[in-house]
Amino acid sequence: MFVQSNRAQLIQYNYKEDYFMKKFLSVILAGVMVLSVAACSSSTTTEETEGETTEETTEETEGAEGGYTIGFSPYTLTNEYFTAVLDGVQTACDELGCELIYFDPQNDPTQQASQIDDMIAAGIDALVYIPYDSAGAHTVLQTCKDAGVKVINIDNVITEDDYDLVDAIIASDNTQLGYLSGQWVAENHPDGANILIVHLQTAESCIINVDGFWQGIRDNVENPDAFVEVQVVEGEGSTETTFQVVSDALQAHDNIDVIYAINDTSALGAVQAVAEAGLEGSIDILGKDGAPIGKHAIADGTMVQSSAQRPTYMGYTGVQYAVDLLNGEEVEFNTSIESYSITADNIADYDLDAWDTLE
């Protein structure tokens, strides 16, 4: 687990061992201090104990001055999109004087749930939560509610049945994200196209993206039936997995015109598969996120479009909402963050190496 204090010092440790050890040490310390007054215990023991006491007191004092402890649980930190979200979360915690605790579940929903249990035991006041499995988040959300932990669901939105278990939702307009890509396809393939979809079917946001993609085509063409879904492959949001499944799809289908991937990380795997198959320039590849890797690919011509999100701003706003709620203030329950389309026509307007800003 990682703990981020409001002085931006990063500490990694085993929570369960450390938490209970600190409780144990505090009891022992109290006894040592009493004995030292009465019997003058050895200086060596006293110095070691004082060193431990000073370190813990500093952490606890910083937490008290900062006010709240915020937990952050994305479903992975191996994807740079989620590290951009973390940047926003961390910046907000620093500015608002909060302590930050976060884990990397590495795309494992069981591990994510267990880590959230650990954060609750650590005493978090609020959780900024990106579930791996939207439909499977109920137990985690109920546990948080029972513990009195505020939950801000960001990015990958939970199912509507669980809306009463969260305090706020912040996400991109996932329909718009897909729509912008579908609109590009409609404008650049007006007579039709054979389309391969690279999906992440456990994520509600991605399901909405794909629905929006097809809507963007239907709304902007005369003959929607000319646009054919050749196959849907599960890319797991991963470059490596997408490379394999797209390579297989290219061998199975020799008529693919367009590949729509649910993030730029997946799109990069599609780019690699198309290149290895010797099909560069003959298949248009679209992604989502507006990630640096996606913008570089658009600039060099290996991708044609990416619908951009604002992950840093989303993470920052998640913490801001959490603190507002903890202070008894009202926030908007469902906040939609507008997206925008990056293409070869406007790529020069963007910093290729940066995500979004907080402005």
Beta strands, then each sheet from edge to edge (+ up, - down):
strand 1: 2-4
strand 2: 10-12
strand 3: 69-73
strand 4: 99-102
strand 5: 126-129
strand 6: 150-154
strand 7: 168-172
strand 8: 193-199
strand 9: 227-234
strand 10: 258-261
strand 11: 284-289
strand 12: 305-308
strand 13: 334-337
strand 14: 340-343
sheet 1: 2+ 1- 4+ 3+ 5+ 6+ 7+ 13+
sheet 2: 9+ 8+ 10+ 11+ 12+ 14-
end
